[in-house]
Amino acid sequence: MDMQDVTVKVPTDRLADFYAMYGGWLAGTDVQPEQEPVPVSRWQDTDEDLALAKVVWTKFSYRAQDMFGSMIDNPGEKYTGEQLAEAHDIPNGKYGVAGVLAWPGRHCAAVNRTLPTEWDSDSGKYWMKPEIAALFTKARDAA
């Protein structure tokens, strides 16, 4: 397959949405014009979402699991992309962190869920809400 590098500007507050959309497109699960859009939901602490979290957790790369693990183990604590990159030896700083989130975004979109993290475009910080950290703790422990 021939690939072409493409650079696009994305509003920082929509970066997570962009990765989810792009992941769906790459995976071939994007919405075709004749289809009704499937709403992408936020994670909730339910049995159904726990089952989905177990599925996506096993698909995350080691680096993504390690990075999400920091947020799971410290719910509510906010990290800059630079902090996460340094803590997890991710090349290219905050841009590398955004890259690490690409495939998890695709895997989450495939089960009609957002990334399990929050992101503030003003501060550039990532974190995981306590109830979602608890959900992903169960998923991680089950893996």
Beta strands, then each sheet from edge to edge (+ up, - down):
strand 1: 79-80
strand 2: 118-120
strand 3: 125-127
sheet 1: 1+ 3- 2+
end
